[in-house]
């Protein structure tokens, strides 16, 4: 096995810091994908994948992505909650990859609540 160099260790540190920054630290926006058993069965993994693709494209450091358990509203899964400093949290219902992309681009980036998909304000 090859020995790691200082540069290798720095690259590993940078990669790890970037990955964990999605979950930790200060943020102006938090996106929670509810991934309990019911959410996963309803397609929450596809929703999370679409969200992560959009995050990579946006390259914003003030947005946090969190995976959470079931909200107790299994009939509306997959659910996604958007929380921002400037407004009340919004729960989106029956999400899929395309809806997640739209919510990300319109609500997360531009602040426009997508009422067609909204379940409730928290």
CORNOR-V242935 format. One record per residue. N is the residue number from 1. RES is the residue in one letter. D_LAST is the distance of its C-alpha to the last C-alpha in whole Angstrom. Layout:
[[N RES D_LAST] [N RES D_LAST]]
This chain:
[[1 X 52] [2 X 52] [3 X 51] [4 X 48] [5 X 49] [6 X 47] [7 X 46] [8 X 45] [9 X 43] [10 X 41] [11 X 40] [12 X 38] [13 X 37] [14 X 35] [15 X 34] [16 X 32] [17 X 31] [18 X 29] [19 X 28] [20 X 26] [21 X 25] [22 X 22] [23 X 21] [24 X 22] [25 X 22] [26 X 21] [27 X 19] [28 X 17] [29 X 15] [30 X 14] [31 X 14] [32 X 13] [33 X 15] [34 X 15] [35 X 18] [36 X 19] [37 X 22] [38 X 21] [39 X 19] [40 X 22] [41 X 24] [42 X 22] [43 X 23] [44 X 20] [45 X 23] [46 X 24] [47 X 21] [48 X 21] [49 X 25] [50 X 24] [51 X 21] [52 X 24] [53 X 26] [54 X 24] [55 X 24] [56 X 28] [57 X 28] [58 X 26] [59 X 27] [60 X 25] [61 X 25] [62 X 21] [63 X 19] [64 X 18] [65 X 18] [66 X 17] [67 X 18] [68 X 16] [69 X 17] [70 X 15] [71 X 12] [72 X 14] [73 X 14] [74 X 17] [75 X 18] [76 X 15] [77 X 16] [78 X 17] [79 X 13] [80 X 12] [81 X 9] [82 X 10] [83 X 9] [84 X 12] [85 X 13] [86 X 14] [87 X 10] [88 X 7] [89 X 5] [90 X 6] [91 X 7] [92 X 11] [93 X 13] [94 X 17] [95 X 17] [96 X 21] [97 X 23] [98 X 23] [99 X 20] [100 X 19] [101 X 22] [102 X 21] [103 X 17] [104 X 18] [105 X 21] [106 X 19] [107 X 16] [108 X 16] [109 X 20] [110 X 20] [111 X 16] [112 X 16] [113 X 13] [114 X 15] [115 X 14] [116 X 17] [117 X 15] [118 X 11] [119 X 10] [120 X 6] [121 X 4] [122 X 0]]
